Amino acid sequence: MSRLGAAARTSAWVLLGKGVERAVRLVVIVVLARLLDPAGFGAYSVAFAFAEVFAVFTDLGLNAILVRELAKDREEAPRLLGAGVLLKLLFFFRILLSFVTVKMIHEARDFPALFKKAR
């Protein structure tokens, strides 16, 4: 098979995978919306959005760098993948520490009073 054909096939699989992922997400959201009350679904939505925003910081382009380096030298795969997993764990724990710090600050202050309407 030509390189163009292989690239097209790979792209089709990636597109199919992303489509299935989005369809599953849609089904999960619809089911949760029907099962939870508005406050529960709102809490889920906020937590999910918060996690998605910070999920970016657990990658920081590491996947692209790993793919590039693995394409250059496949014999370095065990070392590169090990280092990649270690870096992702470090990024995860950094984000986790940030979450804990924000939660501690939030609990130590009276944040709800800041958002009450002035009467």
N, C-alpha and C positions, 0 to 999 in steps of 0.2 A: 504494500500500500504506500502511496506517496506521502510525503510529509504534510501536504495540504489536506489530504484525506484523513490522516491521523489527527491533525489539528482540528478538523471539522468534527470528527467523531468525539474527540475529547471535549470540545466546546458544547456539543449537543448533550453529553452526559452531565456536564456542569450545569447547563441550563435546566435540564430535567430535574436535577437534584435541588436546585434553588426553587423551582416551581413546586416540587413536592413539599419542600420545607415550608413555603409560604401557605400552601393549601392546608397543611397540618396546623400551622399557627392559627389560620382563620377558623378552622373547626374548633380548636381548643378555646379560642376567644368566644366563639358563639356559645359553646357548651358552658363555659364559666359564666357568661353573661346571663344565661338562663338559670343556672344553679345558685348563683350568689345574689344577695340583695344589693341594691345600689352602693351602699357604703363598702361592702366587701369587695365588689368588683372595682370600685374606685381605688381601694387600698391595693388590690392586686395590680391595677394599671399603673399606679404611681411606683410601686416597688419594681415592676418589670421595666418601666421606662428608666428608672434610676439605674438599674443593673445594666441595661443596654448602653446607656451613655458612658458608663465607666468601663464597660467591656472593651472599649477601644484602647484603653490604657494597659490592658493585659497583653496586647499584641504588639503595638508600636511598630508595625511593619516587620516584625520578626519572621513571619511566615514567608514573605517575599524574599527576604535575605536568605533564609534557609534553602528555599527552592533554587535561588540563583547559585548559591555555593555548592549545593548538591549536584546541580547540573554541570558544574565545572569539574568536580572530582568526586565520583561515587564511592571511591575507596575510603573517603573521610566521613561517610555516612554515620557510622556509630558515634564518632566523636562529635560531629555537628548536631546530630539529633539529641544526644545527651546534653550538650551545652544548651540547645534550644529549650528542652524541657526544664532544665535548671533555671534559665532566664525567665521562662514563663511563670515558674513557681515563685521566683523572686518578685516579679511584677505583681502577681496575685497577692502575695503577702504585703507588699507595699500598699496596694489598694485596700486590702483588709484593714491594715493599720490606720489608713486614712478614714475608713468608715467608722472604726471604733472611736477614733479621736473626735470626729464630727458628732457621733452619738453622745459621747461624754460631755462635749461642750453644750449640746442641745439640752441634755438633762440638767446641766448645772445652771442654765439660764432660764428665764421665763419667756421663751420665744413666743408662745401663743399671745401674750400680752402685747407684743409688738405689732401683731396683725389685727387686733381688735379695732373696729371703727371708732373714730373719735366722735363723741356725742355732744 
